[in-house]
């Protein structure tokens, strides 16, 4: 069992409600280019190869698909990628 037992769904919900999170591949790429992204989270089936190779930004690949990632974010749509701009009160950056 891995040591990273941060509950990703709780951490994500906390970051979304108390911090700032950008959703979608395009928004995530813009946040990285602007130097705003502290961390990015990608669904296992994220179609963007460029996001997977980002240097200087912490990348976490979520172990579910884009529909599951959208669901844990509380969104009524699929989410392939998201950028954490401000973690708020969450512990998401420890993933």
Secondary structure by P-SEA (a helix, b strand, c coil): ccccccaaaaaaaaaaacbbbbbcaaaaaaaaaaccccbbbbccccccccccccccbbbbbbcccaaaaaaaacccbbbcccccccccccccccc
